Amino acid sequence: MRRMHAAILATLTTAALGLHAGGAAARRADEAAIRQTIQYYFDGGRNADSLTLRKAFHPEARMLFAREGRLAVVPIAEYITRVGGGKPAAVSTDSATRRVASVDIAGDAALAKLEIQHPQALITDYMSLLKVDGRWLIVNKIFSRAASPARATK
């Protein structure tokens, strides 16, 4: 009886470790795909490239922010037209530093915190992403803009 219990326990432990290892690999693959989506966002913004920006966003996505204490909602197509300008820039003169501060994944939903440091301001983006048809896409963008410390003291 003890041997049978030990065998069952060993089988269950092996199965659990296998599931955990598979889960870790899937999580790494999801995080890499999310970071690629974020890179499309960064590259599209840096180069005023609407085609690259469109790779990052679901067509139904929205950008939301506070303007003078009121909620502003912008359809993502409008945002892309504003930022992307319709065609890629020949040479990027953007001096902003971009970084992914964090990525939090729960199943097919994720939240990414991004920081874009411009000479005059720090923009913090929070991107909500969903895995839709096997692809991670930004479905919601909210942001805050704060004057850079060097600018704030002048």
Contacts in CASP RR format, 6 or more apart in sequence:
PFRMAT RR
TARGET T0000
AUTHOR 0000-0000-0000
METHOD contacts of the structure
MODEL  1
MRRMHAAILATLTTAALGLHAGGAAARRADEAAIRQTIQYYFDGGRNADS
LTLRKAFHPEARMLFAREGRLAVVPIAEYITRVGGGKPAAVSTDSATRRV
ASVDIAGDAALAKLEIQHPQALITDYMSLLKVDGRWLIVNKIFSRAASPA
RATK
27 105 0 8 1.000
30 105 0 8 1.000
30 107 0 8 1.000
30 110 0 8 1.000
30 131 0 8 1.000
30 136 0 8 1.000
31 103 0 8 1.000
31 105 0 8 1.000
33 135 0 8 1.000
33 136 0 8 1.000
34 103 0 8 1.000
34 105 0 8 1.000
34 110 0 8 1.000
34 112 0 8 1.000
34 129 0 8 1.000
34 136 0 8 1.000
35 100 0 8 1.000
35 103 0 8 1.000
36 136 0 8 1.000
37 55 0 8 1.000
37 56 0 8 1.000
37 129 0 8 1.000
37 135 0 8 1.000
37 136 0 8 1.000
37 137 0 8 1.000
37 138 0 8 1.000
38 56 0 8 1.000
38 100 0 8 1.000
38 112 0 8 1.000
38 114 0 8 1.000
38 127 0 8 1.000
40 52 0 8 1.000
40 53 0 8 1.000
40 55 0 8 1.000
40 56 0 8 1.000
41 53 0 8 1.000
41 56 0 8 1.000
41 57 0 8 1.000
41 114 0 8 1.000
41 127 0 8 1.000
41 138 0 8 1.000
42 98 0 8 1.000
42 114 0 8 1.000
42 116 0 8 1.000
43 49 0 8 1.000
43 52 0 8 1.000
44 50 0 8 1.000
44 52 0 8 1.000
44 53 0 8 1.000
44 56 0 8 1.000
44 83 0 8 1.000
44 84 0 8 1.000
45 52 0 8 1.000
45 53 0 8 1.000
45 83 0 8 1.000
45 84 0 8 1.000
45 94 0 8 1.000
46 92 0 8 1.000
46 94 0 8 1.000
46 96 0 8 1.000
46 98 0 8 1.000
47 88 0 8 1.000
47 89 0 8 1.000
47 92 0 8 1.000
47 94 0 8 1.000
48 83 0 8 1.000
48 84 0 8 1.000
48 85 0 8 1.000
48 86 0 8 1.000
48 87 0 8 1.000
48 88 0 8 1.000
48 89 0 8 1.000
49 84 0 8 1.000
49 87 0 8 1.000
49 88 0 8 1.000
49 89 0 8 1.000
50 80 0 8 1.000
50 81 0 8 1.000
50 83 0 8 1.000
50 84 0 8 1.000
50 85 0 8 1.000
50 86 0 8 1.000
50 87 0 8 1.000
51 88 0 8 1.000
52 88 0 8 1.000
53 80 0 8 1.000
53 83 0 8 1.000
53 84 0 8 1.000
54 80 0 8 1.000
56 137 0 8 1.000
56 138 0 8 1.000
57 76 0 8 1.000
57 80 0 8 1.000
57 137 0 8 1.000
57 138 0 8 1.000
57 139 0 8 1.000
57 141 0 8 1.000
58 76 0 8 1.000
58 130 0 8 1.000
58 132 0 8 1.000
58 137 0 8 1.000
58 138 0 8 1.000
58 139 0 8 1.000
59 76 0 8 1.000
59 77 0 8 1.000
60 76 0 8 1.000
60 139 0 8 1.000
61 76 0 8 1.000
61 137 0 8 1.000
61 138 0 8 1.000
61 139 0 8 1.000
61 140 0 8 1.000
61 141 0 8 1.000
62 73 0 8 1.000
62 74 0 8 1.000
62 75 0 8 1.000
62 76 0 8 1.000
62 140 0 8 1.000
62 141 0 8 1.000
63 73 0 8 1.000
63 74 0 8 1.000
63 75 0 8 1.000
63 76 0 8 1.000
63 79 0 8 1.000
63 140 0 8 1.000
63 141 0 8 1.000
63 142 0 8 1.000
63 143 0 8 1.000
64 71 0 8 1.000
64 72 0 8 1.000
64 73 0 8 1.000
64 74 0 8 1.000
64 140 0 8 1.000
64 141 0 8 1.000
64 142 0 8 1.000
65 71 0 8 1.000
65 72 0 8 1.000
65 142 0 8 1.000
65 143 0 8 1.000
65 144 0 8 1.000
66 72 0 8 1.000
66 144 0 8 1.000
76 141 0 8 1.000
79 141 0 8 1.000
95 118 0 8 1.000
95 119 0 8 1.000
96 116 0 8 1.000
96 117 0 8 1.000
96 118 0 8 1.000
97 116 0 8 1.000
97 117 0 8 1.000
98 114 0 8 1.000
98 115 0 8 1.000
98 116 0 8 1.000
98 117 0 8 1.000
99 114 0 8 1.000
99 115 0 8 1.000
100 112 0 8 1.000
100 113 0 8 1.000
100 114 0 8 1.000
101 113 0 8 1.000
101 114 0 8 1.000
101 115 0 8 1.000
101 124 0 8 1.000
102 112 0 8 1.000
102 113 0 8 1.000
103 110 0 8 1.000
103 111 0 8 1.000
103 112 0 8 1.000
103 113 0 8 1.000
104 110 0 8 1.000
104 111 0 8 1.000
104 112 0 8 1.000
107 131 0 8 1.000
108 130 0 8 1.000
108 131 0 8 1.000
109 128 0 8 1.000
109 129 0 8 1.000
109 130 0 8 1.000
109 131 0 8 1.000
110 128 0 8 1.000
110 129 0 8 1.000
110 130 0 8 1.000
110 131 0 8 1.000
110 136 0 8 1.000
111 126 0 8 1.000
111 127 0 8 1.000
111 128 0 8 1.000
111 129 0 8 1.000
112 125 0 8 1.000
112 126 0 8 1.000
112 127 0 8 1.000
112 129 0 8 1.000
113 124 0 8 1.000
113 125 0 8 1.000
113 126 0 8 1.000
113 127 0 8 1.000
114 124 0 8 1.000
114 125 0 8 1.000
114 126 0 8 1.000
114 127 0 8 1.000
115 122 0 8 1.000
115 123 0 8 1.000
115 124 0 8 1.000
115 125 0 8 1.000
116 122 0 8 1.000
116 123 0 8 1.000
116 124 0 8 1.000
116 125 0 8 1.000
117 148 0 8 1.000
118 148 0 8 1.000
119 148 0 8 1.000
119 150 0 8 1.000
119 151 0 8 1.000
120 147 0 8 1.000
120 148 0 8 1.000
120 151 0 8 1.000
121 145 0 8 1.000
121 146 0 8 1.000
121 147 0 8 1.000
121 148 0 8 1.000
121 151 0 8 1.000
122 145 0 8 1.000
122 146 0 8 1.000
122 147 0 8 1.000
122 148 0 8 1.000
123 143 0 8 1.000
123 144 0 8 1.000
123 145 0 8 1.000
124 143 0 8 1.000
124 144 0 8 1.000
124 146 0 8 1.000
125 141 0 8 1.000
125 142 0 8 1.000
125 143 0 8 1.000
126 141 0 8 1.000
126 142 0 8 1.000
126 143 0 8 1.000
127 138 0 8 1.000
127 140 0 8 1.000
127 141 0 8 1.000
128 138 0 8 1.000
128 139 0 8 1.000
128 140 0 8 1.000
128 141 0 8 1.000
129 136 0 8 1.000
129 137 0 8 1.000
129 138 0 8 1.000
129 139 0 8 1.000
130 136 0 8 1.000
130 137 0 8 1.000
130 139 0 8 1.000
132 139 0 8 1.000
END
